[in-house]
Amino acid sequence: MPDGRIRQNIRSGITVSIVLKQDQRTGKLTRGIVKDILTNSASHPHGIKVRLVDGQVGRVQKIEE
């Protein structure tokens, strides 16, 4: 399964599960389609930050196949 902490695994248009800032304590995941990749570095230990097509921003926890 592709790792959501590696930027090259994430592209616009793929379906991912992200954790929103307000859900970090609970770990609740939100599913959506990637619009923009907001993290510039090649990897991030907490997940690559993305914006979904519906405007929500969070860190990728899981890449849905």
N, C-alpha and C positions, 0 to 999 in steps of 0.2 A: 504494500500500500504506500503511495507517495506521501512524503513527509511534509506537513504544513509549515514546518520551520525553515524550509529551504525555498528561497524565492523562485528559483528556476522551475519548480514543480507547479507554480501557480500562473494561470493565464486568464485573461478576460474571457468570460463566457462559460467557465467551468462552474459546477455546483460544489459548494463547500459548506461546512458547518463552522461557524465562528462563535467566539464568546465576546459579547458586548461588554464595554467597560463596567456598566452597572451590574452585570451578571458574573463578574470575576469571582466574587466570594462563593456563589452557589455553583458555578460551573455550568449554568444553563446554556445550552447551545441553540443558536439560531441558524436556520438553513437558508441559503440563497445563492444567487448567481453573481460572480465577481464582475464588477464594472471597472474598478481601478485598483492598482496595487500601490499602497502608500508607503511601504517600507523600502528604503533605497538600498540597504545592505543586502548581501547575498544570503544571509540567514539571520534568524532571531530566536533566542531560546524559548520565548513565550508564544511564538507563531508570527507569521508575516501579517502585517496589518493591511486590511483591504476595505474598500467601499463596495457594498453590494448595489445592484441595480435599483433597489428601493431606497437607497441613501444611508442605510445603516452601516456603521463602521465598527470593526472588531478584528480580533486576531484569529487566524485560521487554526482550528484544532484538528479538523478532519477534511480530507479531500474525498468527496463522494464520487464513486465510479459509476 
